[in-house]
Amino acid sequence: MTEILVIGYGNTLRSDDGAGQRVAELVAEWKLPNVRSLPVHQLTPELAESISQAELVIFVDAYPATSEEGLQVHQLCVPPSPHPPHTQLERGKVWQSQGLNIGHTGDPRSLLALSQFVYKNVPPSWWILIPAVNFEFGENFSSQTSQGITDALAQIQQIFVK
């Protein structure tokens, strides 16, 4: 069983939008035991099974930002409390107000909800959003996004040691 799953997603042909995939590729280069890194174009329902088998999941994506905005880090699902009676669903309050979006693409909250619904398990999860300013056709990152990639990698290392 994979202990940690890093899913980086975005379009690598749209400049800064490919930052999530780049982070996943760089994490894979660390060659850490019990860490699986998936660079993907988009989030799809098929990822729910891998998510359900992980002990921790980190999603990484780019978001349209102004020059003043920086890295955003959101905890989507917290570990269960050791004190019963808590249900698994209480861990993931993030989707209580969200619909289950299982179309061609999804967002991390939808995949966590699908993991809970189908596999009866959802791991603690984080969503790291890298600031992006250039979504034109191309494969180069803006300086703001390059810095965001560096910041995201540092944040992932901090999450690993928590």
Sine and cosine of phi, psi and omega as CSV:
sin_phi,cos_phi,sin_psi,cos_psi,sin_omega,cos_omega
0.00,0.00,0.73,-0.68,0.08,-1.00
-0.95,0.32,0.77,-0.64,0.02,-1.00
-0.99,0.16,-0.69,0.73,-0.03,-1.00
-0.82,-0.58,0.73,-0.69,0.03,-1.00
-0.85,-0.52,0.84,-0.55,0.08,-1.00
-0.94,-0.34,0.85,-0.52,0.01,-1.00
-0.90,-0.44,0.94,-0.35,0.06,-1.00
-0.96,-0.26,0.77,-0.64,-0.08,-1.00
-0.69,-0.72,0.39,-0.92,0.00,-1.00
0.53,-0.85,0.12,-0.99,-0.06,-1.00
-1.00,-0.08,0.93,-0.36,-0.05,-1.00
-0.95,0.32,-0.18,0.98,0.02,-1.00
-1.00,-0.09,0.06,1.00,-0.01,-1.00
-0.87,-0.49,0.77,0.64,0.09,-1.00
0.76,0.65,-0.90,-0.44,-0.11,-0.99
-0.87,0.49,-0.38,0.92,-0.02,-1.00
-0.89,0.46,-0.35,0.94,0.00,-1.00
-0.99,0.10,0.11,0.99,-0.07,-1.00
-0.87,0.48,-0.63,0.78,0.00,-1.00
-0.87,0.49,-0.71,0.70,0.03,-1.00
-0.90,0.44,-0.62,0.78,0.00,-1.00
-0.89,0.45,-0.66,0.75,0.04,-1.00
-0.88,0.48,-0.69,0.72,0.01,-1.00
-0.88,0.48,-0.64,0.77,0.04,-1.00
-0.90,0.44,-0.67,0.74,-0.01,-1.00
-0.93,0.38,-0.61,0.79,0.06,-1.00
-0.90,0.44,-0.64,0.77,0.03,-1.00
-0.87,0.49,-0.57,0.82,0.01,-1.00
-0.92,0.39,-0.33,0.94,0.05,-1.00
-0.93,0.38,-0.38,0.92,0.02,-1.00
0.78,0.63,0.73,0.69,0.02,-1.00
-0.99,0.14,0.65,-0.76,0.06,-1.00
-0.91,0.41,0.55,-0.83,0.05,-1.00
0.90,0.45,0.37,0.93,0.10,-1.00
-0.84,-0.54,0.82,-0.58,0.06,-1.00
-0.90,-0.44,0.74,-0.67,-0.04,-1.00
-0.86,-0.51,0.78,-0.62,-0.03,-1.00
-0.86,-0.51,0.95,-0.32,0.18,-0.98
-1.00,0.07,0.86,-0.52,-0.03,-1.00
-0.73,-0.69,0.42,-0.91,0.00,-1.00
-0.94,0.34,-0.65,0.76,0.00,-1.00
-0.45,-0.89,0.30,-0.95,0.04,-1.00
-0.99,0.14,0.79,-0.61,-0.01,-1.00
-0.79,-0.61,0.37,-0.93,-0.04,-1.00
-0.84,0.54,-0.45,0.89,-0.02,-1.00
-0.88,0.47,-0.36,0.93,0.00,-1.00
-0.96,0.28,-0.28,0.96,-0.07,-1.00
-0.86,0.51,-0.60,0.80,-0.01,-1.00
-0.90,0.44,-0.73,0.68,0.03,-1.00
-0.88,0.47,-0.63,0.78,0.03,-1.00
-0.88,0.48,-0.69,0.72,-0.05,-1.00
-0.91,0.42,-0.39,0.92,-0.04,-1.00
-1.00,-0.03,-0.14,0.99,-0.04,-1.00
-1.00,0.05,0.38,-0.92,0.11,-0.99
-1.00,-0.05,-0.32,0.95,0.03,-1.00
-0.41,-0.91,0.66,-0.75,0.04,-1.00
-0.80,-0.60,0.69,-0.73,0.09,-1.00
-0.83,-0.55,0.87,-0.50,0.08,-1.00
-0.99,-0.11,0.64,-0.77,0.01,-1.00
-0.73,-0.68,0.78,-0.63,-0.01,-1.00
-0.54,-0.84,0.19,-0.98,0.11,-0.99
-0.98,-0.17,0.44,-0.90,0.10,-1.00
-0.69,-0.72,0.54,-0.84,0.03,-1.00
-0.90,0.43,0.84,-0.54,-0.10,-0.99
-0.78,-0.63,0.37,-0.93,0.18,-0.98
-1.00,0.05,0.14,-0.99,-0.03,-1.00
-0.92,0.40,-0.31,0.95,0.00,-1.00
-1.00,0.02,-0.27,0.96,-0.09,-1.00
-1.00,0.08,0.49,-0.87,-0.02,-1.00
-0.81,-0.59,-0.33,-0.94,-0.02,-1.00
-0.87,0.49,0.67,-0.74,0.09,-1.00
-0.90,-0.44,0.70,-0.72,0.01,-1.00
-0.77,-0.63,0.84,-0.54,-0.03,-1.00
-0.82,-0.57,0.75,-0.66,0.12,-0.99
-1.00,0.03,0.89,-0.45,-0.08,-1.00
-1.00,0.04,-0.60,0.80,-0.08,-1.00
-0.59,-0.81,0.82,-0.58,-0.06,-1.00
-0.99,-0.12,0.38,-0.93,0.03,-1.00
-0.87,0.49,0.46,-0.89,0.00,-1.00
-0.92,0.39,0.50,-0.87,0.08,-1.00
-0.96,0.27,0.63,-0.78,0.01,-1.00
-0.96,0.27,-0.09,1.00,-0.05,-1.00
-0.98,-0.18,0.93,-0.36,0.04,-1.00
-0.92,0.39,0.24,-0.97,0.00,1.00
-0.99,-0.12,0.96,-0.28,0.06,-1.00
-0.89,-0.46,0.67,-0.75,0.07,-1.00
-1.00,-0.08,0.30,-0.95,0.04,-1.00
-0.87,0.49,-0.59,0.81,-0.06,-1.00
-0.90,0.44,-0.50,0.87,0.02,-1.00
-0.90,0.44,-0.41,0.91,0.03,-1.00
-0.91,0.42,-0.54,0.84,-0.14,-0.99
-0.94,-0.35,0.84,0.54,-0.02,-1.00
-0.86,0.51,-0.28,0.96,-0.05,-1.00
-0.85,0.53,-0.53,0.85,-0.05,-1.00
-0.98,-0.19,0.15,0.99,0.03,-1.00
-0.88,0.48,-0.55,0.84,-0.01,-1.00
-0.98,-0.22,0.11,0.99,-0.03,-1.00
-0.97,-0.25,0.58,-0.82,0.12,-0.99
-0.98,0.20,0.31,-0.95,0.03,-1.00
-1.00,0.05,0.98,-0.18,-0.04,-1.00
-1.00,-0.06,0.98,-0.22,-0.06,-1.00
-0.87,-0.50,0.64,0.77,0.03,-1.00
-0.98,0.19,-0.45,-0.90,-0.02,-1.00
-0.90,0.45,-0.58,0.81,0.07,-1.00
-0.81,-0.59,0.30,-0.96,0.01,-1.00
-0.59,-0.81,-0.10,-1.00,0.12,-0.99
-0.83,-0.55,0.18,-0.98,-0.05,-1.00
-0.82,0.57,-0.65,0.76,-0.02,-1.00
-0.89,0.46,-0.63,0.78,0.03,-1.00
-0.91,0.42,-0.66,0.75,0.01,-1.00
-0.92,0.38,-0.60,0.80,0.07,-1.00
-0.91,0.42,-0.66,0.75,0.04,-1.00
-0.90,0.43,-0.65,0.76,0.04,-1.00
-0.90,0.43,-0.66,0.75,0.05,-1.00
-0.86,0.51,-0.69,0.72,0.03,-1.00
-0.90,0.44,-0.71,0.70,-0.09,-1.00
-0.93,0.38,-0.72,0.70,-0.10,-1.00
-1.00,0.06,-0.70,0.72,-0.14,-0.99
-0.96,-0.27,-0.04,1.00,0.05,-1.00
0.87,0.50,0.48,0.88,0.04,-1.00
-0.48,-0.88,0.66,-0.75,0.11,-0.99
-0.61,-0.79,0.82,-0.57,-0.05,-1.00
-0.99,0.11,0.26,-0.97,0.18,-0.98
-0.83,0.56,0.64,-0.77,-0.14,-0.99
-0.61,-0.79,0.51,-0.86,0.04,-1.00
-0.79,-0.62,0.48,-0.88,0.06,-1.00
-0.79,-0.61,0.92,-0.40,0.00,-1.00
-0.96,-0.27,0.83,-0.56,-0.03,-1.00
-0.91,-0.42,0.85,-0.53,-0.05,-1.00
-1.00,-0.09,0.74,-0.67,0.01,-1.00
-0.91,0.41,0.68,-0.73,-0.02,-1.00
-0.69,-0.72,0.64,-0.77,-0.01,-1.00
-0.83,-0.56,-0.28,0.96,-0.06,-1.00
-0.86,-0.52,0.92,-0.40,0.03,-1.00
-0.90,-0.44,0.34,0.94,0.04,-1.00
-0.95,0.30,0.28,-0.96,0.07,-1.00
-0.87,0.50,0.75,-0.67,0.00,-1.00
0.40,-0.92,0.12,-0.99,-0.04,-1.00
-0.82,-0.57,0.18,0.98,-0.01,-1.00
-0.98,-0.22,0.52,-0.86,0.00,-1.00
-0.99,-0.11,0.57,-0.82,0.13,-0.99
-0.93,0.37,0.26,-0.96,0.01,-1.00
-0.90,0.43,-0.58,0.81,0.01,-1.00
-0.90,0.43,-0.67,0.74,0.00,-1.00
-0.95,0.30,-0.60,0.80,0.07,-1.00
-0.86,0.52,-0.69,0.73,0.05,-1.00
-0.91,0.42,-0.63,0.78,0.03,-1.00
-0.89,0.46,-0.60,0.80,0.05,-1.00
-0.89,0.45,-0.71,0.71,0.04,-1.00
-0.87,0.49,-0.71,0.71,0.01,-1.00
-0.90,0.44,-0.63,0.77,0.00,-1.00
-0.90,0.44,-0.67,0.74,0.03,-1.00
-0.89,0.46,-0.65,0.76,0.04,-1.00
-0.91,0.42,-0.65,0.76,0.01,-1.00
-0.91,0.42,-0.65,0.76,0.03,-1.00
-0.88,0.47,-0.67,0.74,0.05,-1.00
-0.87,0.49,-0.63,0.78,0.03,-1.00
-0.92,0.40,-0.64,0.77,0.02,-1.00
-0.91,0.42,-0.62,0.78,0.01,-1.00
-0.85,0.53,-0.59,0.81,-0.08,-1.00
-1.00,0.01,-0.10,1.00,0.01,-1.00
-0.95,0.30,0.00,0.00,0.00,0.00
